[in-house]
Amino acid sequence: MKELAEFVKERRKEVDLTQEEFADRAGVALTVIRKIEQNKTNLNLGKVNQVLKMFGHKLVPVSLKELDDNEAS
């Protein structure tokens, strides 16, 4: 599975936007885009979803039980 950082960076470049332009269009601060693309772990899920919404995606929180159940399948 592709990491969030790689996914966002690739998609942003596909639409030929700088980080600053992309942040503006997504309605988030430039630091949010930089944190995502640098694969930082202290991300706000709401802000990440604002960015992913630009590509028709979103992240949803999952519980450890759901992760365990999926791995067992």
Biotite code that builds the C-alpha atoms (Angstrom):
import biotite.structure as struc

atoms = struc.array([
    struc.Atom([0.000, 0.000, 0.000], chain_id="A", res_id=1, res_name="MET", atom_name="CA", element="C"),
    struc.Atom([1.310, 3.426, -0.921], chain_id="A", res_id=2, res_name="LYS", atom_name="CA", element="C"),
    struc.Atom([2.201, 5.702, 1.977], chain_id="A", res_id=3, res_name="GLU", atom_name="CA", element="C"),
    struc.Atom([0.199, 8.867, 2.483], chain_id="A", res_id=4, res_name="LEU", atom_name="CA", element="C"),
    struc.Atom([3.268, 11.066, 1.899], chain_id="A", res_id=5, res_name="ALA", atom_name="CA", element="C"),
    struc.Atom([4.041, 9.464, -1.446], chain_id="A", res_id=6, res_name="GLU", atom_name="CA", element="C"),
    struc.Atom([0.402, 9.511, -2.550], chain_id="A", res_id=7, res_name="PHE", atom_name="CA", element="C"),
    struc.Atom([-0.104, 13.216, -1.819], chain_id="A", res_id=8, res_name="VAL", atom_name="CA", element="C"),
    struc.Atom([3.206, 14.293, -3.324], chain_id="A", res_id=9, res_name="LYS", atom_name="CA", element="C"),
    struc.Atom([2.630, 12.315, -6.537], chain_id="A", res_id=10, res_name="GLU", atom_name="CA", element="C"),
    struc.Atom([-0.920, 13.594, -6.971], chain_id="A", res_id=11, res_name="ARG", atom_name="CA", element="C"),
    struc.Atom([0.105, 17.188, -6.266], chain_id="A", res_id=12, res_name="ARG", atom_name="CA", element="C"),
    struc.Atom([2.828, 16.981, -8.891], chain_id="A", res_id=13, res_name="LYS", atom_name="CA", element="C"),
    struc.Atom([0.422, 15.380, -11.394], chain_id="A", res_id=14, res_name="GLU", atom_name="CA", element="C"),
    struc.Atom([-1.742, 18.506, -11.219], chain_id="A", res_id=15, res_name="VAL", atom_name="CA", element="C"),
    struc.Atom([1.393, 20.667, -11.447], chain_id="A", res_id=16, res_name="ASP", atom_name="CA", element="C"),
    struc.Atom([0.968, 22.596, -8.199], chain_id="A", res_id=17, res_name="LEU", atom_name="CA", element="C"),
    struc.Atom([3.572, 23.808, -5.747], chain_id="A", res_id=18, res_name="THR", atom_name="CA", element="C"),
    struc.Atom([3.094, 22.916, -2.112], chain_id="A", res_id=19, res_name="GLN", atom_name="CA", element="C"),
    struc.Atom([1.959, 26.473, -1.454], chain_id="A", res_id=20, res_name="GLU", atom_name="CA", element="C"),
    struc.Atom([-0.565, 26.480, -4.311], chain_id="A", res_id=21, res_name="GLU", atom_name="CA", element="C"),
    struc.Atom([-1.894, 23.102, -3.263], chain_id="A", res_id=22, res_name="PHE", atom_name="CA", element="C"),
    struc.Atom([-2.255, 24.146, 0.378], chain_id="A", res_id=23, res_name="ALA", atom_name="CA", element="C"),
    struc.Atom([-4.195, 27.214, -0.726], chain_id="A", res_id=24, res_name="ASP", atom_name="CA", element="C"),
    struc.Atom([-6.571, 25.183, -2.884], chain_id="A", res_id=25, res_name="ARG", atom_name="CA", element="C"),
    struc.Atom([-7.046, 22.549, -0.179], chain_id="A", res_id=26, res_name="ALA", atom_name="CA", element="C"),
    struc.Atom([-7.747, 25.240, 2.425], chain_id="A", res_id=27, res_name="GLY", atom_name="CA", element="C"),
    struc.Atom([-4.924, 24.227, 4.760], chain_id="A", res_id=28, res_name="VAL", atom_name="CA", element="C"),
    struc.Atom([-1.690, 25.816, 5.903], chain_id="A", res_id=29, res_name="ALA", atom_name="CA", element="C"),
    struc.Atom([1.485, 25.173, 3.942], chain_id="A", res_id=30, res_name="LEU", atom_name="CA", element="C"),
    struc.Atom([2.908, 23.430, 7.010], chain_id="A", res_id=31, res_name="THR", atom_name="CA", element="C"),
    struc.Atom([0.160, 20.789, 6.745], chain_id="A", res_id=32, res_name="VAL", atom_name="CA", element="C"),
    struc.Atom([1.231, 19.859, 3.206], chain_id="A", res_id=33, res_name="ILE", atom_name="CA", element="C"),
    struc.Atom([4.887, 19.828, 4.220], chain_id="A", res_id=34, res_name="ARG", atom_name="CA", element="C"),
    struc.Atom([4.192, 17.600, 7.239], chain_id="A", res_id=35, res_name="LYS", atom_name="CA", element="C"),
    struc.Atom([2.203, 15.162, 5.107], chain_id="A", res_id=36, res_name="ILE", atom_name="CA", element="C"),
    struc.Atom([4.820, 14.980, 2.359], chain_id="A", res_id=37, res_name="GLU", atom_name="CA", element="C"),
    struc.Atom([7.625, 14.584, 4.920], chain_id="A", res_id=38, res_name="GLN", atom_name="CA", element="C"),
    struc.Atom([5.711, 11.661, 6.460], chain_id="A", res_id=39, res_name="ASN", atom_name="CA", element="C"),
    struc.Atom([5.443, 13.295, 9.888], chain_id="A", res_id=40, res_name="LYS", atom_name="CA", element="C"),
    struc.Atom([3.428, 11.391, 12.457], chain_id="A", res_id=41, res_name="THR", atom_name="CA", element="C"),
    struc.Atom([1.829, 14.304, 14.320], chain_id="A", res_id=42, res_name="ASN", atom_name="CA", element="C"),
    struc.Atom([-0.883, 15.020, 11.768], chain_id="A", res_id=43, res_name="LEU", atom_name="CA", element="C"),
    struc.Atom([-4.406, 16.253, 12.372], chain_id="A", res_id=44, res_name="ASN", atom_name="CA", element="C"),
    struc.Atom([-6.841, 13.791, 10.771], chain_id="A", res_id=45, res_name="LEU", atom_name="CA", element="C"),
    struc.Atom([-9.256, 16.578, 9.853], chain_id="A", res_id=46, res_name="GLY", atom_name="CA", element="C"),
    struc.Atom([-6.544, 18.487, 7.988], chain_id="A", res_id=47, res_name="LYS", atom_name="CA", element="C"),
    struc.Atom([-5.329, 15.323, 6.267], chain_id="A", res_id=48, res_name="VAL", atom_name="CA", element="C"),
    struc.Atom([-8.881, 14.657, 5.112], chain_id="A", res_id=49, res_name="ASN", atom_name="CA", element="C"),
    struc.Atom([-9.146, 18.211, 3.739], chain_id="A", res_id=50, res_name="GLN", atom_name="CA", element="C"),
    struc.Atom([-6.097, 17.465, 1.606], chain_id="A", res_id=51, res_name="VAL", atom_name="CA", element="C"),
    struc.Atom([-7.281, 14.005, 0.538], chain_id="A", res_id=52, res_name="LEU", atom_name="CA", element="C"),
    struc.Atom([-10.703, 15.397, -0.370], chain_id="A", res_id=53, res_name="LYS", atom_name="CA", element="C"),
    struc.Atom([-8.967, 17.109, -3.299], chain_id="A", res_id=54, res_name="MET", atom_name="CA", element="C"),
    struc.Atom([-8.434, 13.603, -4.738], chain_id="A", res_id=55, res_name="PHE", atom_name="CA", element="C"),
    struc.Atom([-11.781, 12.122, -3.722], chain_id="A", res_id=56, res_name="GLY", atom_name="CA", element="C"),
    struc.Atom([-10.342, 10.174, -0.763], chain_id="A", res_id=57, res_name="HIS", atom_name="CA", element="C"),
    struc.Atom([-10.386, 10.290, 3.020], chain_id="A", res_id=58, res_name="LYS", atom_name="CA", element="C"),
    struc.Atom([-8.813, 8.529, 5.962], chain_id="A", res_id=59, res_name="LEU", atom_name="CA", element="C"),
    struc.Atom([-10.992, 7.075, 8.654], chain_id="A", res_id=60, res_name="VAL", atom_name="CA", element="C"),
    struc.Atom([-9.856, 6.119, 12.121], chain_id="A", res_id=61, res_name="PRO", atom_name="CA", element="C"),
    struc.Atom([-9.750, 2.408, 12.783], chain_id="A", res_id=62, res_name="VAL", atom_name="CA", element="C"),
    struc.Atom([-9.506, 0.519, 16.002], chain_id="A", res_id=63, res_name="SER", atom_name="CA", element="C"),
    struc.Atom([-6.827, -2.032, 16.773], chain_id="A", res_id=64, res_name="LEU", atom_name="CA", element="C"),
    struc.Atom([-9.565, -4.678, 16.742], chain_id="A", res_id=65, res_name="LYS", atom_name="CA", element="C"),
    struc.Atom([-10.515, -3.757, 13.156], chain_id="A", res_id=66, res_name="GLU", atom_name="CA", element="C"),
    struc.Atom([-6.869, -3.982, 12.108], chain_id="A", res_id=67, res_name="LEU", atom_name="CA", element="C"),
    struc.Atom([-6.506, -7.383, 13.799], chain_id="A", res_id=68, res_name="ASP", atom_name="CA", element="C"),
    struc.Atom([-9.710, -8.630, 12.161], chain_id="A", res_id=69, res_name="ASP", atom_name="CA", element="C"),
    struc.Atom([-8.521, -7.556, 8.698], chain_id="A", res_id=70, res_name="ASN", atom_name="CA", element="C"),
    struc.Atom([-5.143, -9.254, 9.123], chain_id="A", res_id=71, res_name="GLU", atom_name="CA", element="C"),
    struc.Atom([-6.805, -12.482, 10.209], chain_id="A", res_id=72, res_name="ALA", atom_name="CA", element="C"),
    struc.Atom([-8.926, -12.604, 7.027], chain_id="A", res_id=73, res_name="SER", atom_name="CA", element="C"),
])
